[in-house]
Amino acid sequence: MMTLDLAPSLSPRPEAVAALELLDSLLDGFRFASPVDRSVALSAMMTAVLRPKMTTSPLHAITCRGSHWAGKSTLVDLCAALATGKDRCPSMTRGGGEAELGRRVRSVITDGDPIFAFHHSGTFRSRSFRTVLEEPRSWYPRQGGRSGQLVVNKTAFFVEGTALKLCEDLARCAVVCTLEPWPSFEEGTLARPAFDFHPIDRVLKDRDAYQNAVREMSRGFGFVGEEPFRCAPLSLFETWNTLVRSPLVWLGRPDPAASMTAAREKPRTRILEAAQ
């Protein structure tokens, strides 16, 4: 994680600090396993808004410790509300084999969906999906012919599930947010006792303000120049590094890529698993 020693003249601008506080207030009802997990949630919201400006972006994985009722889907839907103005994120259950997943991902990208989520518990495996995350463009051959279609990927991808694991191919391309369960939540009820307000409703009532907050955070970082505030380069996700990761660290939040680093440090299999 990068540690900043800001000179007074180059401290975060008040506008950027206020923007972070506004965006962060949407997360007050969630119970995060660590400050890094909250930073990953901020990254998820920023990525959902700024994805059209990025060449590539990491997968945001949302999991929880031992409960289905921790707000995983709510967090993903919150990101969708910021990106699209709708209260639900387009999603599907991860089922079938590699070919079926590839067809679904192709459909999402070619349709230009700004955000999409997979629901999955257990180990999420896919070599082809990793390629989609790493490459700004994907080549899809047309059925029955030699020609094909080059499609630019501008979708922010999410995966959420209980006890979620990422295989080696995806662990290096994902940042992970772990939520603690809501102890007072009763299965089958519609109440959300953890929230004094519902964050999705708040976004939908004033979406422009929250989108502008995201842009102010990223723009504020740009005003101070690249050094010494830029985080260590991530070769696969350079624009995400500049537009999302570095601004968060500049504003004093933990590096969201710390969750990615932890995944890489797993021995041999590099399987990322939520603590039980």
BAFI-3210 file (N, C-alpha, C; in Angstrom, 3 decimals, decimal comma, padded with zeros to 6 digits):
// residues 276
n [1|2|3|4|5|6|7|8|9|10|11|12|13|14|15|16|17|18|19|20|21|22|23|24|25|26|27|28|29|30|31|32|33|34|35|36|37|38|39|40|41|42|43|44|45|46|47|48|49|50|51|52|53|54|55|56|57|58|59|60|61|62|63|64|65|66|67|68|69|70|71|72|73|74|75|76|77|78|79|80|81|82|83|84|85|86|87|88|89|90|91|92|93|94|95|96|97|98|99|100|101|102|103|104|105|106|107|108|109|110|111|112|113|114|115|116|117|118|119|120|121|122|123|124|125|126|127|128|129|130|131|132|133|134|135|136|137|138|139|140|141|142|143|144|145|146|147|148|149|150|151|152|153|154|155|156|157|158|159|160|161|162|163|164|165|166|167|168|169|170|171|172|173|174|175|176|177|178|179|180|181|182|183|184|185|186|187|188|189|190|191|192|193|194|195|196|197|198|199|200|201|202|203|204|205|206|207|208|209|210|211|212|213|214|215|216|217|218|219|220|221|222|223|224|225|226|227|228|229|230|231|232|233|234|235|236|237|238|239|240|241|242|243|244|245|246|247|248|249|250|251|252|253|254|255|256|257|258|259|260|261|262|263|264|265|266|267|268|269|270|271|272|273|274|275|276]
n.u [000,839|000,473|001,994|001,321|002,964|002,015|002,750|001,814|000,856|000,076|-001,902|-004,962|-007,610|-010,219|-012,686|-012,474|-012,185|-014,654|-016,275|-015,521|-016,439|-019,196|-019,747|-018,840|-020,639|-022,785|-022,212|-022,570|-024,339|-023,402|-021,455|-018,194|-015,432|-012,863|-010,944|-009,798|-011,642|-013,812|-012,695|-012,458|-015,159|-015,725|-014,107|-015,548|-017,924|-016,904|-015,680|-017,895|-019,074|-017,029|-016,162|-016,539|-014,409|-012,168|-009,670|-009,373|-010,641|-010,524|-012,141|-014,732|-015,217|-017,639|-018,133|-019,070|-018,967|-020,035|-022,847|-025,862|-027,039|-025,828|-025,785|-024,688|-025,811|-027,190|-025,113|-023,985|-026,193|-026,361|-024,092|-024,922|-027,093|-025,788|-024,387|-026,312|-028,809|-030,821|-032,506|-031,649|-029,072|-028,138|-027,952|-026,858|-026,988|-024,040|-023,741|-023,636|-021,088|-017,760|-018,159|-020,811|-020,625|-018,866|-020,495|-022,445|-020,972|-020,005|-022,413|-023,116|-021,034|-021,158|-023,694|-023,244|-023,614|-023,372|-022,774|-022,510|-023,362|-022,382|-023,860|-022,653|-021,650|-018,990|-016,221|-015,193|-014,486|-012,738|-010,997|-011,293|-012,791|-011,013|-009,330|-011,053|-011,253|-008,674|-008,093|-008,718|-010,265|-012,226|-012,214|-014,613|-015,543|-017,736|-020,579|-020,425|-018,832|-015,791|-015,198|-015,241|-016,019|-014,843|-014,951|-015,272|-014,684|-016,532|-017,689|-018,386|-017,582|-018,927|-018,870|-020,733|-021,237|-021,738|-019,134|-017,242|-014,845|-011,945|-010,431|-007,034|-006,665|-008,401|-007,983|-005,836|-006,858|-008,759|-010,352|-011,322|-014,102|-015,054|-017,845|-019,351|-021,925|-025,341|-026,417|-029,010|-030,698|-033,486|-034,216|-036,240|-037,645|-038,375|-037,212|-034,391|-032,529|-029,989|-029,640|-030,152|-031,187|-032,039|-029,530|-029,695|-032,119|-031,470|-029,438|-030,864|-032,548|-030,903|-028,913|-027,086|-025,552|-024,023|-022,654|-021,166|-019,595|-017,923|-016,508|-015,268|-013,483|-011,704|-010,878|-009,753|-007,442|-006,065|-005,380|-003,176|-001,041|001,007|003,093|004,182|002,126|000,947|-000,030|001,839|002,480|-000,073|000,021|-002,004|-004,240|-004,119|-005,508|-007,565|-005,984|-005,126|-007,502|-009,129|-007,905|-005,472|-006,527|-008,120|-006,196|-004,672|-006,521|-006,401|-007,415|-007,316|-005,379|-007,190|-006,227|-004,806|-006,237|-006,078|-003,340|-003,070|-004,349|-002,546|-000,495|-001,157|-000,243|000,882|-001,773|-003,057|-005,610|-008,290|-010,008|-012,828|-012,688|-013,736]
n.v [-001,189|002,234|004,940|008,246|011,382|014,325|017,568|020,760|022,551|020,864|019,270|017,344|018,858|020,913|020,559|018,015|016,438|016,872|015,730|013,034|012,455|012,722|010,646|008,453|008,410|006,955|004,387|003,862|002,089|-000,463|-003,267|-003,580|-005,796|-004,816|-001,721|-001,673|-003,115|-001,383|000,626|-000,725|-000,911|001,806|002,114|000,457|001,927|004,261|003,190|002,202|004,571|005,872|004,084|004,292|005,945|004,442|002,177|-000,498|-002,321|-003,651|-006,675|-006,428|-008,018|-009,116|-010,330|-012,265|-013,075|-015,999|-015,592|-015,105|-012,687|-009,971|-007,722|-007,811|-007,883|-005,498|-003,631|-003,975|-003,233|-000,593|000,494|000,175|001,918|004,365|004,314|003,942|004,940|003,232|000,937|-001,657|-003,973|-005,354|-008,860|-012,290|-015,762|-017,571|-020,135|-023,315|-024,157|-023,128|-022,237|-021,308|-019,186|-017,576|-016,877|-015,351|-013,218|-012,130|-011,221|-009,234|-007,372|-006,692|-005,596|-003,308|-002,911|-000,976|-001,932|-005,036|-008,021|-011,126|-013,791|-015,916|-018,650|-020,177|-021,438|-019,392|-019,806|-019,119|-018,870|-017,462|-015,258|-013,808|-012,873|-011,090|-009,131|-008,144|-007,139|-004,338|-004,583|-007,029|-009,801|-011,267|-013,981|-014,251|-016,321|-019,095|-017,928|-016,334|-013,782|-011,346|-009,608|-006,767|-005,727|-003,112|-003,117|-001,761|-002,301|-002,466|-005,028|-007,229|-009,627|-011,419|-013,155|-015,681|-016,922|-016,697|-017,631|-017,032|-018,266|-018,900|-017,563|-015,399|-014,148|-012,430|-010,340|-008,975|-006,986|-007,238|-007,117|-007,685|-008,325|-008,042|-009,988|-008,855|-008,801|-008,515|-009,018|-010,616|-013,427|-013,306|-011,011|-007,591|-005,456|-003,343|-003,293|-002,341|000,074|003,533|004,917|004,290|003,550|003,328|004,550|007,118|007,801|007,715|009,859|012,064|011,754|013,075|014,639|012,734|011,471|013,664|013,990|011,742|012,379|014,731|013,832|012,307|014,217|016,130|014,847|014,776|017,457|017,913|016,783|014,008|012,909|013,192|011,333|009,253|005,858|002,772|001,378|-000,493|-002,756|-003,926|-002,409|000,460|002,936|002,733|002,749|005,387|006,939|006,025|004,348|005,735|008,380|007,675|006,792|009,108|010,702|009,678|007,145|003,532|001,495|000,135|-001,890|-003,465|-005,692|-007,158|-007,659|-009,286|-011,567|-012,431|-013,279|-015,698|-019,099|-021,116|-022,158|-019,755|-019,061|-017,089|-016,689|-016,033|-015,327|-017,660]
n.w [000,000|-000,746|000,950|001,781|001,986|002,287|001,160|002,546|000,551|-001,404|-000,454|-000,368|-002,155|-000,748|-002,025|-003,166|-000,881|000,358|-001,585|-001,419|001,177|000,799|-001,053|000,416|002,498|001,611|002,245|004,897|006,143|005,684|006,819|007,001|006,581|006,933|006,766|004,198|002,699|002,674|001,148|-001,273|-001,891|-002,342|-004,586|-006,323|-006,716|-007,888|-010,168|-011,559|-012,412|-013,857|-015,755|-018,647|-019,378|-019,077|-020,240|-019,428|-016,583|-013,228|-012,101|-009,742|-006,819|-004,559|-001,427|001,515|005,039|005,933|005,746|003,940|004,049|003,940|002,455|-000,095|-002,747|-002,586|-002,476|-005,032|-006,600|-005,796|-007,026|-009,663|-009,711|-009,508|-011,942|-013,970|-013,241|-012,581|-010,368|-010,141|-010,837|-013,936|-014,191|-013,734|-012,801|-012,311|-014,269|-016,042|-018,499|-019,558|-022,175|-022,173|-020,337|-021,801|-024,003|-022,748|-021,666|-024,029|-025,160|-023,305|-023,641|-026,383|-026,470|-025,111|-022,353|-019,435|-016,888|-015,174|-013,408|-011,927|-010,121|-007,708|-005,720|-003,967|-005,888|-008,487|-011,766|-014,767|-017,699|-020,090|-019,341|-017,836|-019,866|-021,133|-019,164|-019,112|-021,651|-023,759|-026,024|-027,704|-029,901|-031,837|-033,710|-036,510|-036,763|-038,900|-040,842|-042,057|-041,285|-038,593|-035,509|-033,931|-030,722|-028,436|-025,016|-022,491|-020,103|-016,649|-014,622|-012,168|-009,493|-007,185|-004,109|-001,565|000,490|-001,539|-003,956|-005,948|-008,815|-009,907|-012,390|-012,278|-009,822|-009,978|-011,313|-009,953|-007,437|-004,047|-001,932|001,312|003,253|006,477|008,077|008,515|011,669|012,683|010,665|009,253|007,445|004,567|005,168|004,274|005,378|006,120|008,576|009,148|007,932|008,294|006,303|002,857|000,654|-002,174|-002,868|-002,065|-003,891|-006,323|-006,023|-006,205|-008,250|-009,922|-008,192|-006,792|-008,868|-009,759|-007,518|-007,646|-009,991|-009,189|-007,222|-008,770|-010,637|-008,952|-008,051|-010,459|-010,784|-009,143|-010,342|-011,480|-009,885|-006,486|-006,155|-007,531|-007,467|-007,328|-010,532|-012,242|-014,588|-016,090|-015,629|-016,105|-016,518|-014,639|-012,401|-012,431|-012,442|-010,365|-008,252|-007,425|-006,778|-004,516|-002,642|-002,463|-001,172|001,315|001,862|002,314|000,072|-002,518|-004,105|-002,397|-001,667|-003,961|-004,056|-001,820|-002,734|-004,672|-003,113|-002,087|-001,573|-004,231|-005,465|-005,537|-004,740|-003,797|-000,852|001,088|004,557|006,958]
ca.u [000,000|001,264|001,849|001,525|003,443|001,605|003,105|000,583|000,367|-000,419|-002,888|-006,208|-008,442|-011,449|-013,783|-012,302|-012,456|-016,113|-016,845|-015,302|-017,343|-020,548|-019,833|-018,623|-021,826|-023,696|-021,776|-022,626|-025,121|-022,724|-020,474|-017,033|-014,496|-011,664|-010,934|-009,511|-012,888|-014,604|-012,044|-012,848|-016,531|-015,608|-013,591|-016,639|-018,828|-016,194|-015,478|-019,177|-019,332|-015,932|-015,742|-016,404|-013,131|-011,082|-009,428|-009,695|-010,865|-010,559|-013,381|-015,003|-015,845|-018,270|-018,452|-019,382|-018,515|-020,957|-024,261|-026,387|-027,707|-024,826|-025,912|-023,862|-026,589|-027,498|-023,933|-023,882|-027,279|-025,988|-023,185|-025,733|-027,876|-024,875|-023,978|-027,407|-030,052|-031,803|-032,307|-031,188|-027,961|-028,324|-027,166|-027,232|-026,276|-022,953|-024,089|-023,134|-019,650|-016,989|-018,766|-022,004|-020,164|-018,331|-021,601|-023,113|-020,073|-020,013|-023,664|-023,057|-020,102|-021,656|-024,864|-022,787|-024,100|-022,349|-022,457|-023,117|-022,920|-022,636|-024,107|-021,979|-021,066|-017,942|-015,101|-015,517|-013,378|-012,892|-009,814|-011,693|-013,264|-009,819|-008,888|-011,969|-010,912|-007,337|-007,987|-009,736|-011,097|-012,369|-012,531|-015,577|-015,829|-019,150|-020,926|-020,570|-018,015|-014,426|-015,108|-015,570|-016,398|-013,978|-015,843|-014,627|-015,301|-016,710|-018,566|-017,849|-018,048|-018,968|-019,333|-021,052|-021,700|-021,288|-017,943|-016,757|-013,432|-011,537|-009,332|-005,779|-006,771|-009,178|-007,526|-004,888|-007,587|-009,927|-010,270|-012,334|-014,725|-015,693|-018,824|-019,817|-023,387|-026,221|-026,881|-030,434|-031,507|-034,244|-034,458|-037,619|-038,226|-037,945|-036,560|-032,935|-032,318|-028,670|-029,645|-031,061|-031,727|-031,662|-028,579|-030,113|-033,119|-030,786|-028,766|-031,839|-033,143|-029,941|-027,816|-026,084|-024,647|-023,088|-021,768|-020,228|-018,640|-016,928|-015,664|-014,450|-012,392|-010,737|-010,347|-008,906|-006,143|-005,409|-004,872|-001,909|000,003|001,145|004,042|004,498|000,872|000,473|000,302|002,686|001,725|-000,694|000,139|-003,256|-005,335|-003,439|-006,439|-008,208|-004,966|-005,075|-008,800|-009,819|-007,038|-004,597|-007,294|-008,529|-005,031|-004,364|-007,489|-006,166|-008,059|-006,439|-005,251|-008,083|-005,457|-004,238|-006,964|-005,517|-002,020|-003,250|-004,674|-001,342|000,436|-001,569|000,711|000,677|-003,037|-003,507|-007,059|-008,725|-011,176|-013,296|-012,478|-014,960]
ca.v [000,000|003,457|005,902|009,592|012,445|015,460|018,926|021,527|023,164|019,831|018,465|017,217|020,054|020,776|020,046|016,571|015,841|016,902|014,760|011,715|012,303|012,507|009,301|007,485|008,361|005,937|003,075|003,829|000,966|-001,738|-003,672|-004,037|-006,595|-004,022|-000,473|-001,948|-003,540|-000,173|001,300|-001,449|-000,494|003,120|001,848|-000,097|003,010|005,136|002,469|002,145|005,873|006,296|003,003|004,692|006,621|003,496|001,128|-001,739|-002,156|-004,953|-007,246|-006,152|-009,188|-008,784|-011,555|-012,046|-014,117|-016,933|-015,235|-014,582|-011,415|-008,972|-006,551|-007,944|-007,431|-004,080|-002,862|-004,016|-002,409|000,797|000,875|000,286|003,153|005,459|004,250|003,898|005,545|002,177|000,400|-003,037|-004,240|-006,543|-009,930|-013,675|-016,748|-018,224|-021,529|-023,842|-024,269|-021,992|-021,738|-020,541|-017,928|-016,767|-016,330|-014,299|-012,066|-011,535|-010,487|-008,029|-006,407|-006,207|-004,752|-002,067|-002,743|-000,273|-002,658|-006,364|-008,807|-012,553|-014,325|-017,209|-019,059|-021,145|-021,020|-018,819|-020,130|-018,816|-018,313|-016,506|-014,037|-013,047|-012,183|-009,962|-008,094|-007,604|-006,541|-003,308|-004,995|-008,468|-010,207|-012,355|-014,417|-014,401|-017,713|-019,534|-017,166|-016,050|-012,434|-011,243|-008,310|-006,254|-005,019|-002,410|-003,456|-000,644|-002,796|-002,708|-006,353|-007,560|-010,947|-011,413|-014,429|-016,113|-017,781|-016,607|-017,862|-016,727|-019,113|-018,209|-016,693|-014,203|-013,494|-011,370|-009,301|-008,600|-006,438|-007,983|-006,475|-008,648|-007,730|-008,796|-010,141|-008,037|-009,734|-008,367|-009,216|-011,847|-013,901|-013,222|-009,695|-006,547|-004,387|-003,304|-002,618|-001,734|001,381|004,594|005,373|003,312|004,274|003,360|005,611|008,416|008,070|007,965|011,179|013,124|011,010|013,990|015,076|011,657|011,322|014,786|013,726|010,817|013,105|015,698|013,097|011,946|015,442|016,768|014,194|015,195|018,818|017,997|016,148|012,571|012,536|011,846|010,791|008,090|004,556|001,926|001,021|-001,780|-002,783|-004,334|-001,481|001,751|004,057|002,575|003,175|006,847|007,578|005,523|003,886|006,801|009,392|007,198|006,807|010,531|011,236|009,093|005,853|002,396|001,115|-000,988|-002,972|-004,325|-006,965|-007,872|-008,104|-010,421|-012,741|-012,893|-013,846|-017,041|-020,069|-022,042|-022,108|-018,377|-019,006|-016,103|-017,233|-015,232|-015,990|-018,282]
ca.w [000,000|-000,845|002,032|001,262|002,865|001,471|001,523|002,745|-000,683|-002,300|000,239|-001,123|-002,210|000,050|-002,854|-003,312|000,419|000,538|-002,511|-000,826|002,320|000,284|-001,622|001,490|003,359|001,096|002,730|006,351|006,647|005,454|007,827|006,249|007,364|007,194|006,000|002,788|002,063|002,413|000,034|-002,487|-002,190|-002,975|-005,927|-007,128|-007,104|-008,817|-011,429|-012,258|-013,040|-014,731|-016,656|-020,054|-019,593|-018,814|-021,233|-018,726|-015,141|-012,565|-011,597|-008,334|-006,209|-003,282|-000,721|002,925|005,950|006,549|005,732|002,681|004,291|004,313|001,587|-001,305|-003,908|-002,397|-002,863|-006,491|-007,134|-005,536|-008,115|-010,876|-009,614|-009,846|-013,348|-014,943|-012,776|-012,317|-009,015|-010,193|-011,752|-014,779|-013,576|-013,987|-012,015|-013,038|-014,468|-017,294|-018,645|-020,053|-023,407|-021,829|-019,766|-022,886|-024,799|-021,977|-021,606|-025,370|-025,312|-022,465|-024,219|-027,676|-026,211|-024,495|-020,981|-018,638|-015,663|-015,166|-012,254|-011,815|-008,781|-007,619|-004,444|-004,214|-006,731|-009,798|-012,665|-016,193|-018,352|-021,123|-018,697|-017,490|-021,078|-021,336|-018,197|-019,376|-022,977|-024,011|-027,150|-027,877|-031,267|-031,866|-035,084|-036,852|-036,973|-040,274|-041,774|-041,638|-040,733|-037,189|-034,969|-032,874|-029,807|-027,325|-023,734|-021,571|-019,038|-015,305|-014,228|-010,748|-009,090|-005,752|-003,600|-000,247|000,477|-002,920|-004,226|-007,315|-009,242|-010,205|-013,556|-011,970|-008,594|-010,334|-012,058|-009,160|-006,092|-003,307|-000,768|002,204|004,151|007,629|008,009|009,350|012,707|012,994|009,467|009,245|006,092|004,108|005,414|003,349|006,128|006,150|009,856|009,249|007,286|008,696|005,024|001,846|-000,205|-003,578|-002,977|-001,946|-005,163|-007,382|-005,815|-006,553|-008,872|-010,470|-007,121|-006,479|-010,016|-009,730|-006,437|-008,198|-010,952|-008,449|-006,597|-009,803|-011,215|-007,953|-008,115|-011,693|-010,673|-008,419|-011,130|-011,296|-008,847|-005,996|-005,649|-008,270|-006,902|-008,157|-011,733|-012,499|-016,047|-016,729|-015,345|-015,945|-016,370|-013,333|-011,443|-012,437|-012,220|-009,175|-007,170|-006,921|-006,047|-003,194|-001,758|-002,282|-000,212|002,618|002,049|002,017|-001,329|-002,837|-004,722|-001,364|-001,718|-005,103|-003,646|-000,910|-003,546|-005,352|-002,157|-001,695|-002,096|-005,332|-006,195|-005,607|-004,560|-002,826|-000,168|002,220|005,846|007,497]
c.u [000,875|000,969|002,203|002,043|003,209|002,160|001,826|000,016|-000,233|-001,377|-004,159|-007,066|-009,703|-012,609|-013,704|-012,591|-013,963|-016,792|-016,690|-016,262|-018,773|-020,709|-019,739|-019,846|-022,832|-023,387|-021,966|-023,412|-024,480|-021,706|-019,297|-016,069|-013,249|-011,773|-010,620|-010,780|-013,793|-014,010|-012,371|-014,283|-016,555|-015,091|-014,693|-017,578|-018,165|-016,021|-016,766|-019,459|-018,293|-015,511|-015,654|-015,075|-011,937|-010,909|-009,765|-009,964|-010,924|-011,982|-013,528|-015,814|-016,358|-018,672|-018,735|-018,950|-019,703|-022,417|-024,651|-026,867|-026,722|-024,898|-025,090|-024,593|-026,936|-026,325|-023,760|-024,971|-027,024|-025,055|-023,946|-026,565|-027,024|-024,574|-025,133|-028,668|-031,153|-031,467|-031,899|-030,052|-028,316|-027,410|-027,651|-026,451|-025,210|-023,267|-023,550|-021,617|-019,008|-017,622|-019,988|-021,628|-019,630|-019,419|-022,288|-022,257|-020,032|-021,273|-023,648|-022,189|-020,644|-022,895|-024,490|-023,317|-023,031|-021,920|-023,172|-022,517|-023,267|-022,890|-023,487|-021,467|-020,070|-016,879|-015,582|-014,302|-013,714|-011,611|-010,212|-012,164|-012,082|-009,315|-009,752|-011,620|-009,598|-007,249|-009,066|-010,680|-011,119|-012,797|-013,447|-015,857|-017,327|-019,433|-021,078|-019,735|-016,645|-014,289|-015,515|-015,876|-015,450|-014,809|-015,028|-015,394|-015,334|-017,638|-017,788|-018,432|-017,914|-019,282|-019,602|-021,576|-021,122|-020,112|-017,333|-015,254|-013,167|-010,349|-008,136|-005,932|-007,489|-008,661|-006,580|-005,567|-008,758|-009,525|-011,492|-012,795|-015,437|-016,586|-019,083|-021,340|-024,108|-026,810|-028,371|-031,324|-032,186|-034,578|-035,951|-038,275|-037,685|-037,203|-035,051|-032,532|-030,960|-028,652|-030,620|-031,724|-031,389|-030,770|-029,015|-031,158|-032,466|-030,079|-029,769|-032,493|-032,210|-028,705|-026,718|-025,077|-023,610|-022,149|-020,731|-019,198|-017,543|-015,971|-014,764|-013,272|-011,306|-010,077|-009,412|-007,519|-005,372|-004,788|-003,508|-000,766|000,188|002,047|004,003|003,270|000,397|000,907|001,207|001,889|001,125|-000,804|-001,166|-004,334|-004,794|-004,426|-007,230|-007,251|-004,949|-006,380|-009,460|-008,852|-006,197|-005,370|-007,734|-007,363|-004,611|-005,267|-007,423|-006,838|-007,084|-006,463|-006,198|-007,358|-004,762|-004,949|-006,481|-004,144|-002,111|-003,556|-003,433|-000,377|000,012|-000,617|000,129|-000,637|-003,529|-005,012|-007,374|-010,006|-011,550|-013,091|-013,807|-015,043]
c.v [001,240|004,362|007,284|010,514|013,748|016,763|019,737|022,091|022,146|018,878|018,379|018,469|019,846|020,201|018,531|015,856|015,786|015,885|013,338|011,475|012,032|011,083|008,246|007,359|007,319|004,559|002,894|002,638|-000,395|-002,001|-004,310|-004,781|-005,815|-002,714|-000,680|-002,348|-002,343|000,605|000,606|-001,087|000,896|002,984|001,332|001,004|003,936|004,474|002,410|003,453|006,195|005,241|003,433|005,375|005,684|002,538|-000,241|-001,418|-003,535|-005,400|-006,847|-007,316|-008,807|-010,079|-011,234|-013,257|-014,871|-016,555|-014,750|-013,144|-010,374|-007,730|-006,619|-007,406|-005,953|-003,206|-002,838|-003,153|-000,919|001,312|001,048|001,559|004,369|005,493|004,461|004,627|004,530|001,498|-001,059|-003,167|-005,438|-007,651|-011,282|-014,565|-017,403|-019,708|-022,015|-023,877|-022,998|-021,389|-020,885|-019,195|-017,017|-016,137|-015,193|-013,042|-011,361|-010,701|-009,182|-006,960|-005,832|-005,340|-003,433|-001,833|-002,058|-001,033|-004,002|-007,165|-010,278|-012,893|-015,710|-017,441|-020,173|-020,579|-020,578|-019,023|-019,694|-018,195|-017,235|-015,190|-013,178|-012,252|-010,964|-008,807|-007,400|-006,826|-005,493|-003,656|-006,513|-008,757|-011,422|-012,735|-014,542|-015,859|-018,019|-018,778|-016,888|-014,666|-012,440|-009,810|-007,949|-005,342|-004,391|-002,703|-002,224|-001,024|-002,933|-004,025|-006,554|-009,047|-010,883|-012,769|-014,737|-017,074|-017,842|-016,838|-017,493|-017,601|-018,253|-017,199|-015,387|-013,450|-012,341|-010,198|-008,756|-007,918|-006,959|-007,206|-007,545|-007,909|-008,650|-008,907|-009,138|-008,938|-009,661|-008,630|-010,582|-012,236|-013,824|-011,890|-008,710|-005,433|-004,484|-002,594|-001,973|-000,306|002,325|005,207|004,280|004,007|004,343|004,448|006,986|008,779|008,451|009,336|012,304|012,499|011,919|014,408|014,005|011,370|012,444|014,616|012,785|011,558|014,107|015,018|012,773|013,179|016,150|016,158|014,634|016,576|018,886|017,370|014,701|012,192|013,584|011,056|009,538|006,799|003,785|001,406|-000,380|-001,909|-003,126|-003,271|-000,070|002,900|003,943|003,031|004,695|007,485|007,187|005,232|005,017|007,919|008,941|007,226|008,240|011,160|010,525|007,764|004,716|002,048|-000,047|-002,160|-003,843|-005,674|-007,815|-008,430|-009,312|-011,696|-013,300|-013,580|-015,222|-018,066|-020,924|-021,824|-020,686|-018,264|-017,983|-016,611|-016,321|-016,015|-016,522|-018,056]
c.w [000,000|000,331|001,522|002,355|002,118|002,030|001,654|001,453|-001,638|-001,588|-000,592|-001,043|-001,393|-000,749|-002,995|-002,002|000,666|-000,375|-001,974|000,339|001,862|-000,249|-000,527|002,391|002,887|001,669|004,227|006,900|006,456|006,564|007,094|007,157|007,737|006,442|004,521|002,051|001,774|001,249|-001,291|-002,882|-002,829|-004,401|-006,842|-007,611|-008,119|-010,178|-012,232|-013,009|-014,120|-015,738|-018,117|-020,378|-019,437|-019,986|-020,663|-017,266|-014,500|-012,265|-010,128|-007,771|-004,822|-002,609|000,738|003,737|006,532|006,557|004,356|002,841|004,815|003,432|000,324|-002,533|-003,805|-002,815|-004,383|-007,118|-006,902|-006,632|-009,421|-010,873|-009,967|-011,335|-014,308|-014,522|-012,544|-010,995|-008,991|-011,197|-012,623|-014,288|-014,045|-013,034|-012,873|-013,124|-015,793|-017,320|-019,150|-021,297|-023,116|-021,215|-020,858|-023,733|-024,053|-021,904|-022,959|-025,579|-024,526|-023,122|-025,521|-027,512|-025,562|-023,094|-020,132|-017,390|-015,715|-014,016|-012,432|-010,350|-008,713|-006,208|-004,708|-005,136|-008,103|-010,695|-014,075|-016,735|-019,358|-020,512|-018,269|-018,694|-021,348|-020,402|-018,555|-020,678|-023,197|-025,150|-027,232|-029,310|-031,225|-033,317|-035,306|-037,176|-038,461|-041,278|-041,221|-040,999|-039,270|-036,797|-033,832|-031,988|-028,684|-026,036|-022,830|-020,416|-017,732|-014,812|-012,721|-010,606|-007,598|-005,330|-002,234|-000,384|-000,917|-002,986|-005,680|-007,673|-009,643|-011,331|-013,244|-010,751|-008,878|-011,024|-011,262|-007,864|-005,340|-002,080|000,051|003,200|005,337|007,551|008,889|010,427|012,964|011,797|009,511|007,810|005,767|004,385|004,405|004,060|006,008|007,438|009,986|008,727|007,984|007,461|004,014|000,823|-001,663|-003,786|-002,924|-003,247|-006,245|-007,241|-006,232|-007,183|-009,384|-009,408|-006,814|-007,651|-010,051|-008,621|-006,914|-009,122|-010,244|-007,772|-007,610|-010,401|-010,247|-007,917|-009,345|-011,592|-009,997|-009,195|-010,738|-010,130|-007,737|-005,562|-006,381|-007,576|-007,858|-009,345|-011,667|-014,010|-016,736|-016,635|-015,123|-015,741|-015,070|-012,233|-011,299|-011,994|-010,901|-008,024|-006,582|-006,235|-004,660|-002,207|-001,462|-001,228|001,142|002,881|001,747|000,533|-001,632|-003,475|-003,690|-001,336|-002,883|-004,763|-002,732|-001,678|-004,211|-004,390|-001,670|-002,313|-003,207|-006,069|-006,390|-005,575|-003,470|-002,187|000,990|003,506|006,383|009,003]
res [m|m|t|l|d|l|a|p|s|l|s|p|r|p|e|a|v|a|a|l|e|l|l|d|s|l|l|d|g|f|r|f|a|s|p|v|d|r|s|v|a|l|s|a|m|m|t|a|v|l|r|p|k|m|t|t|s|p|l|h|a|i|t|c|r|g|s|h|w|a|g|k|s|t|l|v|d|l|c|a|a|l|a|t|g|k|d|r|c|p|s|m|t|r|g|g|g|e|a|e|l|g|r|r|v|r|s|v|i|t|d|g|d|p|i|f|a|f|h|h|s|g|t|f|r|s|r|s|f|r|t|v|l|e|e|p|r|s|w|y|p|r|q|g|g|r|s|g|q|l|v|v|n|k|t|a|f|f|v|e|g|t|a|l|k|l|c|e|d|l|a|r|c|a|v|v|c|t|l|e|p|w|p|s|f|e|e|g|t|l|a|r|p|a|f|d|f|h|p|i|d|r|v|l|k|d|r|d|a|y|q|n|a|v|r|e|m|s|r|g|f|g|f|v|g|e|e|p|f|r|c|a|p|l|s|l|f|e|t|w|n|t|l|v|r|s|p|l|v|w|l|g|r|p|d|p|a|a|s|m|t|a|a|r|e|k|p|r|t|r|i|l|e|a|a|q]
***
